[in-house]
Amino acid sequence: MDLSPLSAGAAEALCNISKSEPTSQLFVLQLLSIRTVPLTPPQSSRSPRHRVILSDGNHFFHVVLSSTIAPHNTPDLTHKYSIVGVEKVQWVYISQSDLWILAIFEMHFIEDRYEKIGKPTVAMNSPSAFRPTGT
């Protein structure tokens, strides 16, 4: 099974980045899902957040997009199975919820695809619970 052009091992690498330092390495991943997370309270003036599931072809994991790359700013990022480049990822602490989330601050569209690449399973240490290892 050909997993190119995806970055092999990217899911595990991103799930294990340090809480204290963002990564700025380019990872090529496939967008499996994107959805808007409801704001609390609903009338909040904050920008909506978007939860994304990304895959490297072998593993998938959950992240949140920063408001600067929200889909309304970058419509190409809403296509299921698109290939995207992720360059800046960092753990962010949300004090109101006492949670750490893995957030993407730089992501760009590379190309459209029309089917899932590989048969990805959940990445070890995946932030689906939004808590990094060691907390």
N, C-alpha and C positions, 0 to 999 in steps of 0.2 A: 504494500500500500504506500503510495507516494504522498508524503506529508509536506513536501516542499510547496510553497515557499515559507512555511511556518518555522519559527525558531524552536528547535528541539530543546526540551528541558526548560522552556521559559516559564511555564506555570509553576513548577516547583521553585525555580529561582526567585520569582516575584513573590511567592507566598512566604519566602524565608528571608526577605530583605530586613535589614536592621530597622528598628523603630526610630533610631536617632538620625539616620542618614537616608535621604531619598536616593533612588537609583536614577541614572540618566542614560543608561545603556538602551539602545534600540532593540525592541523585541517585536517580531512580526507574529501576530495572532489572528485567530478567526473570531468574529463576533457571533455568538450563538443566540444571545437574547439581550434586549434592552427594554427596560420599563421604568416609568416614572414612579417614584416613591412619594406617597401622599405626605404633604406637609402637616405638621402638628404645631399649633392649631391650624385648621384649614385656611384661615384668613391671613396667615403669616405673610409678611412682606419679603421673605427670603425667596431666592430662586428655587424652583423645583429641583430635586435631586434625581439622578437616574442611576439605577442599579443595572449592572452589566454582567453578563457571563461571557468570559473569554476562554479560548481553547488554543493549545499548541498542537492539537491533533491527537495527543496521548492523554492529556489531563485538561480539566476545566476548573475555573475558580471564579468567585464573585468579587466585584469591585464596585466602587461608586465613582461616577464622573464628577470632576470639579465643575462648578457652574460656568467656568470659562469655555468649556468644550461641550456644553449642553447640545443636544440634537437640534434645537431650533437655530443654533449658531452654525452647525455643521450638518446639513441634511443628509449627506452621504453616509453618516455614521448610524443611520437608522435602518439600514438594509441588513436583514438577517443573513448570516453567512459571509458578510463582507470581510475582506482581509484588511487589517488595520495595523498601523505602526504605533507602538506604545513606547514613549521615551522617558517620561518622568512619572514615577510612582512613589508614593510615600504613605506610611502609616500616619493616620490623623486621629487624635484623641477627641472624642465628643464628651465633654464633661457632663452635660445634662443627662446623658444615658449611661455614663461610665463605661463607654465602649471605645475600642480602637477599630477603625475601619481602614481598609486599603483603598486609597484614592488615586485616580489617574489625573494628572495635571497637564499632560501633553499626549494627544493621540491624533493621528491623521489617517484618512482613508487611503488605501492603496489600490484595491480592485474589488469588483463584485464577484461573488461566487454564488452558485445556486443550490449547493448541497453541502452538507457537513463534511469536513475532511477528517478522516479517521473515525475511531469509536472511542472518544475520550471518556475517561472516568474521573471522578472527583480527585483533585490534587491532594496529596498528603499535606497537612497543615493548611488546607484551604481556608480562607477567611469567611467561610459561609456563616460562621458564628461571629465574625468580625473581631476576633481576639487573637493577636499574634502569639506565637510560641513564647513561653516564659512569663506570661502575665497572670 
